[in-house]
């Protein structure tokens, strides 16, 4: 998201109530650089070997897992608190009131916010504050009142890498041209995707459904039987950028209670990701769900390899009066194993396969044991592999840019495959990463220290007004 917030010179966000407007916007979502990707399954031609289209043989090199060095700046203890602090005569003491124990920052905050509080409106100060390991202050965003209109400001404070602190000031009057608020009944999102697709591009329908499944509060498993709604902030995109969900909330429209939420964070060096309002990453689930699979048939580890020819059996000896000699024990056959790097998802032939993240087609074609294979390249030197396909999306070509949630191919059993399934791999710097490994922690799936201010700012900019503390 840009450095500005999203409200226009008129109060509130524009509601996308008419399907005609939504349909006109959806036509802008394309697969670059040339064609819009279609969704036709050509699985009838599953047996043909499609020629390889790739210019990078390094995509098929096997590197030792010992070479993998994961980024170490992940903030695993990241947490967020938010509220609306009741106003008083000591507003410059707000940092200590929200739990920030940093005398240097408190003095900086007091010296910088005198004019900010002169423009306060309402009876409370909305804030979102983030802490890292050992309760370290990571970021603080404040808004000049709970009213969201053209006069609203959000200031975000973060520690500087070279010492001191930084301030980013956002004014909510420049972004309404690209961001739209949509409200959809929760039960429609859960059970009737056709109604959702009337208002959203198809890839956002898939993404929204995945988000709701993750943030839906289990303790309120009857919410779909109420009037609860899903509130979305959406950028429908254009020919230069993808459509994107920026915020999603499950709310009670009567009481304004927010049951769950998530916010998109754009990143320049690695793929962006969704985080909840408490700082929990939702990305691991996205990166491990390339299709609506029936079951995982095989994970990472060692699997039996072919043991060669079986020994021939001899005919039984004829009966004699002499006792038969005790047969010598057969020599033990040494079982060989090979490494299985990847996750196999069992599913019927023709089951649609989705891109797990925005990326570029680095390879499409037949490749030996992989069979029909698509490799997508993602920022941060990540690659995802989709193998044994019955066929590809008919309009997908080498070099195309694809968005998360687009159908890129269909489940098959080509190459070295014992039955219909998708073989999926995630690689970092050419080295396989087990996405289900308990110790696997990628920068994709955690809040990094320099990103904290992005989330606290968006909680205030894109979320529903925060209630009083």
Buried (B, 14 or more C-beta within 10 A) or exposed (E): BEEBBBBBEEEEBBEBEEEEBBEEBBEBBBBBEEEEBEEEBBBEEBEEEBEBBBEEEEBBEEEEEEEBEBBEEBBEBBBBBBBBBEBEEEBBEBBBBBEBEBEEBBEBBBEBBEEBBEEBEBEBBBBBBBBBEEEBBBBBBBBBBBEBBBBBBBBBBBBEEEEEBEBBEBBBBBBBEBBBBBBBBBBBBBEEBEBBBBBBBBBBBBBBBBBBEBBBEEEEEEBBEBEBBBBBBBBBBEEEEBBBBBBBBBBBEEEEEBBBBBBBBBBEEBBBBBBBBBBBBBBBBBBBBBBEBEEBBBBBEEEEEEEEEEEEEEEEEEEEEEEEEEEEEEEEEEEEEEEBBBBBBBBEBBBBBBBBBBBBBBBBBBBEEBBBBBBBBBBBEBBBBBBBBBBBBEBBBBEBBBBBBBBBBBBBBBBEBEEBBBBBBBBBBBBBBBBEEEEBBBBBBBBBBBBBBBBBBBBBBBBBBBBEB
